[in-house]
Amino acid sequence: MPDPTPTQQGWATPSYQVQPQPEQALLLGRYRVVETRGTGGFGSVQVCWDTRLERRVAIKCMPLATAPGMSASTLAEALDEARITSRLTHPNIITVHDFEVCGTMAYLIMEYVNGLTLAELLARVENGVLTYDECAHLLSSLAAALDFAHANDVLHLDIKPSNVFIDSSGAVKLGDFGMASLASVAGWEGARGGTVGYMPPEQLTGELVDERTDVFALGVVCYQALTGVSPFLAKDAEASRKKIERGARPLAKVEPELAGPVSDLIARALCADPSERPSTAGELAKLAVPYLGDEDEGHASVAALVAQATGEPDPNAQAWERAAHVEAAERWPWLPGAIERSVAALAAGGVAWRVVPGICAALGVQVSSLGASTAGGAALALLGALSPAAGGATACVLAVAGVLSCGMYSPAFLVGALTALALLAWRAATARGQGLSHAALLLPASLGSPFAGASVAGATLAPAAALATGAVGAALQLVVAQVPQAASGDALAAAVLQALSHAGSWLAIAGCALGAWLASLVGGRRGGARGVAGQAACATVLIATQVLAARVENGGLWAAPDAAGIAVAVVCAVLVSIVISTIGPSPRHTEDE
């Protein structure tokens, strides 16, 4: 498994290009992926925005490709070990915020380091080498991290330049604790928990490993930082093992200034036999650093190098700005559904409130009008909340039943039949109840105003369906409004005909259809400015319709329109605008999806 070469600051694995991500669903329900930095090795690293805590994080994603013959209990033990090792807290260890397993993927959620990996830093400096002072700082920091981990019975087993991070202050941090052992047990063929070129023989051959295994890898990293060469890098594990047995070229021959303790100590760390290596990383650092360089000078020098790199323009600045904008629907995933079900409950319950008393009287049920309205309205509101489609369909049936309750053997039967046919035609035209179509259809009848449903229809339906819903909803309101006052079927038919004889009624129907169509065409299911513009266009049409209707009804003279109708149009448009601006666009889906 080759060690990637650098491309970009922060969490990057340079042999792979940084890949900006298109808009997609949140990872684990809370992390918006901004870019992918490194795919390969044990998985990928996703740089994300945490929408809950509003911070950048890096997420290591690793498929759990279970090895043949490995039991579920073995994998569970590996996952438990990864969780435990990910809890290490030390200034020189990458902070792990969380560890999760979802399906066949393991996710390690880590702090985002605003800086460089050691692999990236070596690619930036001349000949791929650090100064002696910088190496002293590197060795001291990594040794402190490893001593802390080893004291907590945790081995790293995959120390390499791409797992060493340097932040903008120059602090060195070791990352990916817990992932190497998980990768080995989860079925990564040939991984053995590490990377070829940085693993000692005992790890390459699957023998017992201990703290000295990490000391070997630390020695390789230091040798590479001092010389620009990874001494045991090879095409496969066997070739690497043979190089280790031959031994690395002594540092004293590569860098004569390092002859003496430093060269001897690094040579000991790179020994094939674990017993000949320093017993701890701290021992290696304690003996080598005084002869290697000044740690403080190295810290300052590394910080300057990283600051120079991180000061360059971030190509993903706009992506981070977009990622930081969190819609309410992402912050509270339950909110869109709750709003939709509440609107559906209001629409269905309101229709039941108006027609159930008449139905009860026609059936001979002895109950007060208020009791019937309350019980019927509450029952249908509950059904609408639980199942918007079922609640909406039941409310449509009740609306027809309410008309028929005025007299089955009277002209009311014809009115009811025409109402049923109109509703069936509407249902066919709206593809069996898209989105909140039932609610948009029934809101006018529920609230007693033909102008109550156009805004919802325009925000949730396609233009053609919105037009049909606006027209049929306004017409249904005109019919249902006559039911409570009708003493008989003849009276109901007469009241409906009287309402239809007014030009203002037809203007209201046409205005609701046009307003809903325009809202869908301009804003549709889009959030932001376009959605609000669509609602503004809808409200303007509805207000203009009412002004025109008032003039027509007043014999061609300008007159003040009905204030209640205008208030309903404006309030509905404002409420819908607030919803689509805060929780984002409403997807066009079936109501029970």
Secondary structure, 3 states (H helix, E strand, C coil): CCCCCCCCCCCCCCCCCCEECCCCCCECCCEEEEEEEEEECCEEEEEEEECCCCEEEEEEEEECCCCCCCCHHHHHHHHHHHHHHCCCCCCCECCEEEEEEECCEEEEEEECCCEEEHHHHHHHCHHHCCCHHHHHHHHHHHHHHHHHHHHCCCCCCCCCHHHEEEECCCCEEECCCCHHHHHHHCCCCCCCCCCCCCCCHHHHCCCCCCHHHHHHHHHHHHHHHHHCCCCCCCCCHHHHHHHHHHCCCCHHHHCHHHCCHHHHHHHHHCCCCHHHCCCCHHHHHHHHHHHHCCHHHHHHHHHHHHHHHHCCCCCCHHHHHHHHCCCHHHHCCCHHHHHHHHHHHHHHHHHHHHHHHHHHHHHCCCCCHHHHHHHHHHHHHHHHHHCHHHHHHHHHHHHHHHHHCCCCCCHHHHHHHHHHHHHHHHHHHCCCCECCHHHHHHHHHHHCCCCCCHHHHHHHCCHHHHHHHHHHHHHHHHHHCCCCCCCCHHHHHHHHHHHHCCHHHHHHHHHHHHHHHHHHHHCCCCCHHHHHHHHHHHHHHHHHHHHHHHHHHCCCCCCCCCHHHHHHHHHHHHHHHHHHHHCCCCCCCECCC
